[in-house]
Amino acid sequence: MGAREAGLPAVVPAVGLPSRVTIWEVGARDGLQNEQAVVPVEVKLEFLDRLAAAGLGVLEATSFVHPRWVPQLADAEDLLARLRQADGVRYPVLVPNERGLDRALAAGVRHVAIFGSATETFAKRNLNRTLDEQYAMFEPVVARARAEGLDVRAYVSMCFGDPWEGPVDPTRVAAVGKRLMDLGCSQLSLGDTIGVATPGQVEAVLGQVAAAGVGVDAVAVHFHDTYGQALSNTLAALRLGVTTVDSSAGGLGGCPYAESATGNLATEDLVWMLDGLGVETGVDLDKLADTSAWMAERLGRPSPSRVVRALRG
Amino acid sequence: MGAREAGLPAVVPAVGLPSRVTIWEVGARDGLQNEQAVVPVEVKLEFLDRLAAAGLGVLEATSFVHPRWVPQLADAEDLLARLRQADGVRYPVLVPNERGLDRALAAGVRHVAIFGSATETFAKRNLNRTLDEQYAMFEPVVARARAEGLDVRAYVSMCFGDPWEGPVDPTRVAAVGKRLMDLGCSQLSLGDTIGVATPGQVEAVLGQVAAAGVGVDAVAVHFHDTYGQALSNTLAALRLGVTTVDSSAGGLGGCPYAESATGNLATEDLVWMLDGLGVETGVDLDKLADTSAWMAERLGRPSPSRVVRALRG
């Protein structure tokens, strides 16, 4: 008999956790942009429909980055034009700059996200900017998005470690986050882009971000499971009051077999823990696992999610 | 550049954790007994030597279960006769019954472990005993081992969920654990045999075990990573004062692609977290990852450990 049929996981709440968590599902954007395969738009649309049907309320749908850099998401306009938005579900998109915002606005998008860096080296490599220059780049994007009535999330990448600079000072992460919030963003997503964080570091970064004046309600965490640390880091963040967690259905994103692996925390592994803790997410774990198993077939490789492999492998 | 060369993970202690953790390495026993391949004794000996050289201080070496049930460990006598025991390292072995203890004593073993069940169904299926009958079976084993001056650990399996019975009552786990300790065992290892536990349940079980009068110093946790929960459950246990954690180098044990998967928490994933938290283990992570990559080659399949795949994939 299977664990699910036997009524597992058991529901046993822990002290000091939120009663409800919002899962910010990034599979269709952060997941697919890091897959080698280019997925047909019809498959992406079905993926988004299935994720909504599984109860996820925030689906980051795509990115308006230049197709030269991310050919996997070159179909952003087509995708959004054909997307059947489910009631009550938000479909934010990533906009790297003003040109990206133009495209997003033309497509009728209502929620956008920008993507900043906590370190000089990654700002240079990913944005071709210094840390200071990134604010100048983002300022008109956020101002115009806000003027158009859009909600803006700010990703901060490399918050815990950088492969060129090593450990990242939590006070620097907090300073970068505060600057981005001061531009007019409504939420910070603190990213462990290379998956190296551990729970004490999570506490240190969240502590500094709070000390900089950013309320925990405006903070999301975004962990990658490269070194298997994503879920324990999430637990540490939940204990400090974080209620928005980024994850990717099936752990999509990046090859799990190389040091450059950047697989996101798998939504199923997160939901297993939250279901067991009695923390509401609105997600139907079995429907979600079915969706990720279906997507893994489309991608031609097994899901990196432990839950998906165990339930549907 | 790689994360290790960049000095990662960063070391940032968290409040309320022990300063030192003893890793009870079960790869050579619990790991290999669940692998389909039968590993030559020379490879097992080199594996144990390498684990000791990587700084692990407790290496569960083999099991004296009848070769009919576990052919993978049929070479127990040969292995122990040829083993070069490293200074300061303990090499416990599993003994299922009096016959197993006879064999262990004849081989000069100084530390043994028995393997009990928290549920009736698993006791019946694994031991062909009721819960009450298991104590009668273990009583003479523990008594004689103690009389011979041996240290006895008691595993309790299915402490968090049972695939036939579903959720397991924490008070039952505590009652089973207390009975085994009363027989004369010095340590309980609370096992999540099918990997379904979540952190609230860990707190509940540890709370009941403490309430039954078993001190936390005598308690170890043994998590399987079937659903990706092992490390966050470990973190919950550490916060409650547990200082002995079972894990398996490279995550050896069980096929990771089936629902019956019973892969242990990978020692590398555990050490990454403990290194980051500044919790001493004595383990050299890079030497350990080299060992697991070497063993994965011998077994002909990639290591299930995220750290091993990221560093050596």
Interface residues (C-beta under 8 A of the other chain):
Chain A: M1 G2 A3 A6 G7 L8 P9 A10 V12 P13 A14 V15 F160 G161 D162 P163 W164 E165 G166 P167 V168 I194 G195 V196 A197 T198 P199 G200 Q201 E203 A204 D225 T226 Y227 G228 Q229 L231 S232 T234 L235 A236 P256 Y257 A258 E259 A261 A266 D269 W272 M273 D275 G276 L277 G278 P302 S305 R306 V307 R309 A310 L311 G313
Chain B: M1 G2 A3 A6 G7 L8 P9 A10 V12 P13 A14 V15 F160 G161 D162 P163 W164 E165 G166 P167 V168 I194 G195 V196 A197 T198 P199 G200 Q201 E203 A204 D225 T226 Y227 G228 Q229 L231 S232 T234 L235 A236 P256 Y257 A258 E259 A261 A266 D269 W272 M273 D275 G276 L277 G278 P302 S305 R306 V307 R309 A310 L311 G313
